[in-house]
Amino acid sequence: MLTEQARKKLEGKVFAFVATTFPDGSPQVTPVWVDTDGKFVLVNTAIGRVKQRNLKKNPRVALAISDPSNPYYFLQIRGKVVEQIAGPTAEQHIDKMAKKYHGKDKYENRNPAERRVILKIDPEKVSGWG
């Protein structure tokens, strides 16, 4: 379950490093924009990207988040992707993320050939320092 402090950090303009595993067990890490609905951690990506493919096969995930205003603060979240939400909801969500991170109404790097997906992460372990 998300703590109040973790929820507030996720609502802010922080970056998360998402760790997934390849089928052979080796790690893969990607920096991402991050969001929350208050209960779940939300990460928006394109269908077919490495992290999305990895999480489809193994839903376990870890996120490391540092606060740009306090480099000594660190938040770690471990959990599982419980749902991958595609379609209009994911397309609207990437625009919301563009507003949060760039102040733009629309995601500027949208590729018409890509389809967006929200990775809905159930946080099983939340810890922080700093």
Secondary structure, DSSP 8 states (H G I E B T S, - for coil): ---HHHHHHHHSS-EEEEEEE-TTS-EEEEEEE-EE-SSSEEEEEETTSHHHHHHHH--EEEEEEEETTEEEEEEEEEEEEEEEEESHHHHHHHHHHHHHHHS-SS-TT--TT--EEEEEEEEEEEEEE-
